[in-house]
Amino acid sequence: MDAPIWMYSLSRLASKKKIPLNKEFFEQFVIPEISLYADVEDFLIKLKNLGEERPFSELRVDIHHFIVSAGLKDLVEQILPKHLITYTFGCRYEIVVAEGYEDEPESVPVFCMDETAKTRSLFEISKGSFRDQKRAVNTRVEEGDRFAPFYNMIYIGDGPTDIPALSLVRAYGGIGIVVYDPNAKTADINSRLKSMRADKRADFITSADFSVNGALFNYICARCTQIMHRYAAERATID
């Protein structure tokens, strides 16, 4: 996701009044103002559970959800249930307390997510380096030893900072999906998606409808099944 407007507002507020961007602040002032798209949690649960069904489970084809966002990592992790998300990549702040100003903790940016960092995050997912901070992302990992080869990835983006990541995933055989706010003005939607359509940035473009009967859910299920059948075919060939 692109960084939402409130993220910049919070940054300015924190710099003026020195309010730490911590769990307590998010719970009290931010999370009550945030509403997810309808059915998002159920959407994630049902997709994840697909990996527990046969023949996915027999082939050991697991389904993982990752979030690669220009929003705040700590905040995103508080919004969605931890058991649904394998790992979250996002902007990070560190609480710093200067000597003599113990009652005025400051939030200092230590990492900002942009389009380049999003592509790096995908390499971290692919190589599994997100699980081991000691492993450098540029460490060579053979295809068969990767946590998630790119051709198994399905990337969902909704803004300009997702374009390089979409291109990267699709270049290596993965699937790119673009979603848009169905409540946005038609002119805004067309303007936002024009370049993505023209340059074929995605395999599928649809509204952000997360219902389990919607086009997005059915498309992802079909693609996951396609990946599973590829593994089944490979196993049959080896046997």
C-alpha positions in Angstrom: 0.0 0.0 0.0 1.1 3.6 -0.5 1.8 5.5 2.7 -1.6 6.8 3.9 -2.2 10.5 4.7 -2.4 9.9 8.4 1.1 8.6 8.5 2.5 12.0 7.5 0.2 13.7 10.0 1.4 11.5 12.8 5.0 12.2 11.9 4.4 15.9 12.1 2.5 15.6 15.3 5.3 13.4 16.9 8.0 15.9 15.8 6.2 18.9 17.3 4.8 17.4 20.5 7.3 14.5 20.8 4.7 11.9 21.1 6.3 8.4 20.6 4.9 6.3 17.9 4.5 3.2 20.1 1.9 0.5 20.7 0.0 2.6 23.3 -0.3 5.6 21.0 -1.5 3.5 18.1 -4.1 1.7 20.2 -5.5 5.0 21.6 -5.4 7.4 18.7 -4.9 5.6 15.4 -6.4 2.1 15.3 -9.9 3.4 16.3 -9.8 5.5 13.2 -8.8 2.7 10.8 -11.3 0.4 9.1 -10.2 -2.4 6.9 -12.0 -3.4 3.7 -14.9 -5.7 4.5 -14.1 -9.5 4.7 -10.3 -9.0 4.7 -9.6 -11.2 7.7 -11.9 -14.0 6.4 -10.3 -13.7 3.0 -6.8 -14.2 4.5 -8.0 -17.1 6.7 -9.6 -19.0 3.9 -6.7 -18.6 1.5 -4.3 -19.8 4.2 -6.5 -22.8 5.1 -6.4 -23.8 1.4 -2.9 -25.0 2.0 -4.1 -27.4 4.7 -6.5 -29.2 2.3 -5.6 -32.1 0.1 -3.7 -32.3 -2.2 -1.9 -29.1 -1.0 -1.1 -30.7 2.3 0.1 -33.9 0.7 2.5 -32.0 -1.5 3.5 -29.8 1.3 2.5 -26.7 -0.6 2.0 -24.1 2.1 0.3 -20.7 1.7 1.9 -17.7 3.4 0.7 -14.1 3.6 3.3 -11.2 3.6 2.7 -7.5 3.9 5.1 -5.2 2.0 3.9 -1.7 2.9 5.0 1.9 2.8 3.0 2.3 6.1 4.3 1.7 9.6 5.4 -1.9 10.3 4.5 -1.7 14.0 1.0 -0.3 13.3 0.2 -2.8 10.5 1.2 -5.7 12.9 -1.3 -4.4 15.5 -4.2 -4.2 13.0 -4.1 -7.7 11.6 -4.0 -11.0 13.6 -0.4 -12.2 13.9 -1.2 -15.8 13.1 -2.3 -14.7 9.6 0.8 -12.9 8.5 4.1 -14.6 8.2 6.1 -11.3 8.1 5.5 -7.6 7.7 7.8 -5.2 5.9 7.3 -1.5 6.4 8.6 1.8 7.7 10.1 1.6 11.1 10.6 4.1 13.9 12.8 3.8 17.0 12.0 5.5 20.3 14.9 7.6 21.4 15.2 9.3 24.8 17.8 12.0 25.0 19.7 12.5 28.3 18.0 15.2 30.3 14.7 14.8 28.3 13.5 11.5 29.8 9.9 12.8 29.7 10.1 13.7 26.0 10.8 10.5 24.0 11.2 11.0 20.3 10.3 8.8 17.3 13.3 8.6 14.9 12.8 7.0 11.5 15.2 4.1 11.0 13.8 2.6 7.8 11.6 4.1 5.1 9.9 1.8 2.6 9.9 2.9 -1.1 9.6 1.1 -4.4 13.2 0.0 -4.4 12.9 -1.4 -0.8 9.8 -3.2 -1.8 11.7 -5.2 -4.4 14.4 -5.9 -1.9 11.7 -7.3 0.5 10.7 -9.7 -2.2 14.2 -11.1 -2.4 14.2 -11.4 1.4 11.0 -13.4 1.1 12.3 -15.6 -1.7 15.6 -16.4 -0.1 14.1 -16.7 3.4 16.5 -14.1 4.8 13.6 -12.4 6.6 13.8 -15.3 9.1 17.5 -14.9 9.8 18.7 -11.3 10.1 22.3 -12.6 9.9 21.8 -13.8 6.4 22.5 -11.1 3.9 19.8 -10.6 1.2 22.5 -10.9 -1.5 23.6 -14.3 -0.3 23.3 -16.8 -3.2 20.6 -19.4 -2.5 19.9 -22.2 -5.0 16.4 -22.3 -6.4 15.5 -25.5 -4.7 16.5 -24.2 -1.3 14.5 -21.0 -1.5 11.7 -20.3 1.0 9.5 -19.1 -1.9 10.7 -19.1 -5.6 9.5 -16.0 -7.5 7.3 -18.2 -9.7 5.3 -19.2 -6.6 4.6 -15.6 -5.6 1.3 -13.7 -6.1 1.8 -10.0 -5.5 -1.1 -7.7 -4.9 -0.5 -4.0 -5.3 -2.6 -0.8 -5.3 -0.3 2.1 -6.1 2.7 3.5 -8.0 5.3 2.2 -5.4 4.1 -1.3 -6.3 5.0 -1.1 -10.0 8.7 -2.3 -9.7 7.6 -5.1 -7.4 4.9 -6.2 -9.8 7.3 -6.1 -12.7 9.9 -8.1 -10.8 7.5 -10.9 -9.7 6.1 -11.2 -13.2 9.5 -11.2 -14.8 10.4 -14.3 -12.8 7.2 -16.1 -13.6 5.1 -15.0 -10.7 1.6 -13.4 -10.7 0.9 -9.7 -10.4 -2.5 -8.4 -9.3 -3.6 -4.7 -9.0 -6.6 -3.8 -6.9 -8.4 -0.4 -6.7 -10.9 1.2 -4.3 -14.3 0.4 -5.7 -15.7 3.6 -4.0 -13.2 5.9 -5.7 -14.2 8.2 -8.5 -14.2 6.6 -11.9 -11.8 9.3 -13.2 -9.3 8.7 -10.4 -9.5 4.9 -11.0 -8.8 5.3 -14.7 -6.0 7.7 -14.1 -4.3 5.4 -11.5 -4.6 2.3 -13.6 -3.9 3.8 -17.1 -0.1 3.2 -17.0 -0.5 -0.2 -15.4 -2.8 -1.4 -18.2 -0.7 0.2 -21.0 2.5 -1.4 -19.8 0.9 -4.7 -18.8 2.1 -4.4 -15.2 -0.4 -7.0 -13.9 -2.0 -10.3 -14.9 -5.3 -9.3 -13.3 -6.9 -5.9 -12.3 -9.9 -5.9 -10.2 -11.7 -3.9 -7.4 -10.6 -4.5 -3.8 -13.5 -6.8 -3.1 -12.3 -9.3 -0.5 -15.5 -11.4 -0.3 -14.9 -15.1 -0.6 -17.2 -15.2 -3.6 -15.6 -12.3 -5.3 -13.4 -12.3 -8.4 -10.2 -11.6 -6.5 -10.6 -14.6 -4.1 -11.5 -16.9 -7.0 -8.6 -15.8 -9.1 -6.1 -16.3 -6.3 -7.5 -19.7 -5.5 -7.2 -20.7 -9.2 -3.6 -19.5 -9.3 -2.7 -21.4 -6.1 -4.3 -24.5 -7.5 -2.3 -24.0 -10.6 1.0 -23.9 -8.6 -0.1 -27.0 -6.7 -0.7 -28.9 -9.9 2.7 -28.0 -11.2 4.3 -29.6 -8.1 2.1 -32.6 -8.5 3.2 -33.0 -12.1 6.9 -32.6 -11.1 6.5 -35.3 -8.5 4.8 -37.6 -10.9 7.6 -37.1 -13.4 10.2 -37.9 -10.8 8.4 -41.0 -9.5 
